[in-house]
Amino acid sequence: MSEELLEYDVVVVGAGPAGSNAAYECAKNGYKVVMLEEDPVVGVPVQCGEGLSCFALQHLNIKPDEGFIAVNVSRLRVIFTNGNWMSVHDGGYELDRDKFDQFLVKRATDAGSELLTSAKVIDFDSKEKILKVTYNKKIISIKAKIVIGADGTKSNIAAWSGLLQKEQWRDKLIRAYELKMEGVDVNGFDMYFDVDIAPGGYVWVFQKGENIANVGIATTAKDTANRLDKFIEQKKIEGKVIGKTAGAIPYKGPLEKTYADGILIAGDAAGSTNPVFLGGISTAMQTGSLAGKTASESLKAGDFSEGFLSRYQKKWKKLPLADKSLLETAKIMHEFTPEMWEKMGELVGKSDVTNITALGKLRVVLKAFYPKYWSLIPVVPYMPTVMKAFSITRKWGW
Ligand SMILES: Cc1cc2nc3c(=O)[nH]c(=O)nc-3n(C[C@H](O)[C@H](O)[C@H](O)COP(=O)(O)OP(=O)(O)OC[C@H]3O[C@@H](n4cnc5c(N)ncnc54)[C@H](O)[C@@H]3O)c2cc1C
């Protein structure tokens, strides 16, 4: 093993949606930037339900491209245990996530960023900003003015920088497990909220192609695979399993601090996932992009201090994804009993709420006072918060 030292303005660790958006912004501004990705091929393996809103791309001026879109989706449904549902007709995509990540990385390299694959960061001296990286059967050292930690739920850069404690971080992650199934017909994205099957989370059935669906579960329970099998049996889903994946999703909100001297943390590494529906691609792109913009400003000013970089956190805190209604709503949902979910289903019936008005929302709240919905009375004071969180989620959270 020999050693060499490479120097960059910015090193981005991780070439997922957060990292590639960060690198793109830095490269576009003319800075010397490299993305380090431990996997040999960007985006592989896919560990994702692959659902993304149209707004997520519009917001960052990214043109939808059939090279990374598997299906155009126009309906999302939240389905309750008794079969009632609430739907919205918001535009979205079922991605080919590997192609999507590769597209974003190419966008960054086209703008001038470098990319090293099979390059795993194994240590980080957060004072000197020197990363130790295994690459080409060697250990190389890379020094940067700014390091952006976009290394997903492992969050090693944040841990090495003292921005998170691994023990506490593990408690902020929810388990996810997913099967790709052939022979399953679904129109759009269906999300099943059933506390008995998926406590703390939900089950999704996302249209992946003609007769192909991503069927997944996120739950605080440990036996994810058994629970998903139980759901599949209950719903009589008879498809052939053609793929499996698993992973973790941050579900208890962002890190308290996402910056330090010469360091920024973005995407899942910073816990930026939407806690309501657990979507993290859009929020990773939003925070990655802001991290890249902030790094560029810092390089322009020649000031990489914690004080200067604190503006990154101020910026993402202003984004709707940081609104406190989201975490509050997730907490309320986690405390719902099976009976409350059932009653909530009865309350909404089978309704399309795409264009629900303020009056329509008020009617729902008032209906909760009917005697048969009395078990929902404790929730009534929180309904405006929940409604706010859902409207933010519709646009910014997936
Ligand atoms: C089963 C499952 C289903 C999901 N479904 C959806 C969905 O349908 N829609 C949605 O919006 N979100 C979904 N999510 C969440 C979404 O996948 C993440 O929020 C998103 O990938 C976050 O992007 P990121 O760039 O922050 O991190 P990642 O995409 O995880 O990228 C981090 C990258 O860093 C690399 N890396 C890590 N450590 C190192 C290191 N030491 N050195 C070099 N490279 C390193 C990793 O290899 C990886 O490529 C799902 C998650 C799971 C687990």
The ligand as an SDF file (V2000), in Angstrom:
LIG
                    3D

 53 58  0  0  0  0  0  0  0  0999 V2000
  -36.1790    0.4150    0.6770 C   0  0  0  0  0  0  0  0  0  0  0  0
  -36.1860    1.9250    0.5030 C   0  0  0  0  0  0  0  0  0  0  0  0
  -37.1640    2.5140   -0.2830 C   0  0  0  0  0  0  0  0  0  0  0  0
  -37.1620    3.9010   -0.4890 C   0  0  0  0  0  0  0  0  0  0  0  0
  -38.1020    4.4440   -1.3280 N   0  0  0  0  0  0  0  0  0  0  0  0
  -38.0770    5.7730   -1.5960 C   0  0  0  0  0  0  0  0  0  0  0  0
  -38.9870    6.3540   -2.5370 C   0  0  0  0  0  0  0  0  0  0  0  0
  -39.7940    5.6650   -3.1670 O   0  0  0  0  0  0  0  0  0  0  0  0
  -38.9070    7.6870   -2.7580 N   0  0  0  0  0  0  0  0  0  0  0  0
  -38.0150    8.4820   -2.1070 C   0  0  0  0  0  0  0  0  0  0  0  0
  -38.0160    9.7080   -2.3260 O   0  0  0  0  0  0  0  0  0  0  0  0
  -37.1380    7.9630   -1.2300 N   0  0  0  0  0  0  0  0  0  0  0  0
  -37.1220    6.6260   -0.9630 C   0  0  0  0  0  0  0  0  0  0  0  0
  -36.2080    6.0990   -0.1080 N   0  0  0  0  0  0  0  0  0  0  0  0
  -35.2030    6.9780    0.4930 C   0  0  0  0  0  0  0  0  0  0  0  0
  -34.1320    7.3740   -0.5450 C   0  0  0  0  0  0  0  0  0  0  0  0
  -33.6390    6.2330   -1.1780 O   0  0  0  0  0  0  0  0  0  0  0  0
  -33.0040    8.1570    0.1250 C   0  0  0  0  0  0  0  0  0  0  0  0
  -33.5710    9.1550    0.9340 O   0  0  0  0  0  0  0  0  0  0  0  0
  -32.0530    8.7820   -0.8900 C   0  0  0  0  0  0  0  0  0  0  0  0
  -31.3300    7.8090   -1.5870 O   0  0  0  0  0  0  0  0  0  0  0  0
  -31.0670    9.7190   -0.1840 C   0  0  0  0  0  0  0  0  0  0  0  0
  -30.0910   10.1880   -1.0810 O   0  0  0  0  0  0  0  0  0  0  0  0
  -28.6130   10.5180   -0.5580 P   0  0  0  0  0  0  0  0  0  0  0  0
  -27.8590   11.0190   -1.7190 O   0  0  0  0  0  0  0  0  0  0  0  0
  -28.6910   11.3390    0.6620 O   0  0  0  0  0  0  0  0  0  0  0  0
  -28.0300    9.1220   -0.0730 O   0  0  0  0  0  0  0  0  0  0  0  0
  -27.7560    7.7950   -0.9090 P   0  0  0  0  0  0  0  0  0  0  0  0
  -28.6300    7.7130   -2.0910 O   0  0  0  0  0  0  0  0  0  0  0  0
  -27.7930    6.6950    0.0890 O   0  0  0  0  0  0  0  0  0  0  0  0
  -26.2660    7.9860   -1.4320 O   0  0  0  0  0  0  0  0  0  0  0  0
  -25.1680    7.9040   -0.5540 C   0  0  0  0  0  0  0  0  0  0  0  0
  -23.9840    7.3580   -1.3350 C   0  0  0  0  0  0  0  0  0  0  0  0
  -22.8120    7.4310   -0.5230 O   0  0  0  0  0  0  0  0  0  0  0  0
  -22.0260    6.2940   -0.7610 C   0  0  0  0  0  0  0  0  0  0  0  0
  -21.1480    6.1170    0.3940 N   0  0  0  0  0  0  0  0  0  0  0  0
  -21.5090    5.8400    1.6760 C   0  0  0  0  0  0  0  0  0  0  0  0
  -20.4120    5.7680    2.4620 N   0  0  0  0  0  0  0  0  0  0  0  0
  -19.3480    6.0130    1.6600 C   0  0  0  0  0  0  0  0  0  0  0  0
  -17.9380    6.0690    1.8900 C   0  0  0  0  0  0  0  0  0  0  0  0
  -17.4220    5.8450    3.0980 N   0  0  0  0  0  0  0  0  0  0  0  0
  -17.1170    6.3350    0.8470 N   0  0  0  0  0  0  0  0  0  0  0  0
  -17.6280    6.5610   -0.3960 C   0  0  0  0  0  0  0  0  0  0  0  0
  -18.9490    6.5010   -0.6730 N   0  0  0  0  0  0  0  0  0  0  0  0
  -19.7890    6.2390    0.3460 C   0  0  0  0  0  0  0  0  0  0  0  0
  -23.0440    5.1700   -0.9360 C   0  0  0  0  0  0  0  0  0  0  0  0
  -22.5090    4.0760   -1.6350 O   0  0  0  0  0  0  0  0  0  0  0  0
  -24.1510    5.8790   -1.7190 C   0  0  0  0  0  0  0  0  0  0  0  0
  -24.0120    5.7370   -3.1010 O   0  0  0  0  0  0  0  0  0  0  0  0
  -36.1770    4.7150    0.1320 C   0  0  0  0  0  0  0  0  0  0  0  0
  -35.2090    4.1220    0.9410 C   0  0  0  0  0  0  0  0  0  0  0  0
  -35.1970    2.7420    1.1210 C   0  0  0  0  0  0  0  0  0  0  0  0
  -34.1230    2.1160    1.9830 C   0  0  0  0  0  0  0  0  0  0  0  0
  1  2  1  0
  2  3  1  0
  2 52  2  0
  3  4  2  0
  4  5  1  0
  4 50  1  0
  5  6  2  0
  6  7  1  0
  6 13  1  0
  7  8  2  0
  7  9  1  0
  9 10  1  0
 10 11  2  0
 10 12  1  0
 12 13  2  0
 13 14  1  0
 14 15  1  0
 14 50  1  0
 15 16  1  0
 16 17  1  0
 16 18  1  0
 18 19  1  0
 18 20  1  0
 20 21  1  0
 20 22  1  0
 22 23  1  0
 23 24  1  0
 24 25  2  0
 24 26  1  0
 24 27  1  0
 27 28  1  0
 28 29  2  0
 28 30  1  0
 28 31  1  0
 31 32  1  0
 32 33  1  0
 33 34  1  0
 33 48  1  0
 34 35  1  0
 35 36  1  0
 35 46  1  0
 36 37  1  0
 36 45  1  0
 37 38  2  0
 38 39  1  0
 39 40  1  0
 39 45  2  0
 40 41  1  0
 40 42  2  0
 42 43  1  0
 43 44  2  0
 44 45  1  0
 46 47  1  0
 46 48  1  0
 48 49  1  0
 50 51  2  0
 51 52  1  0
 52 53  1  0
M  END
$$$$
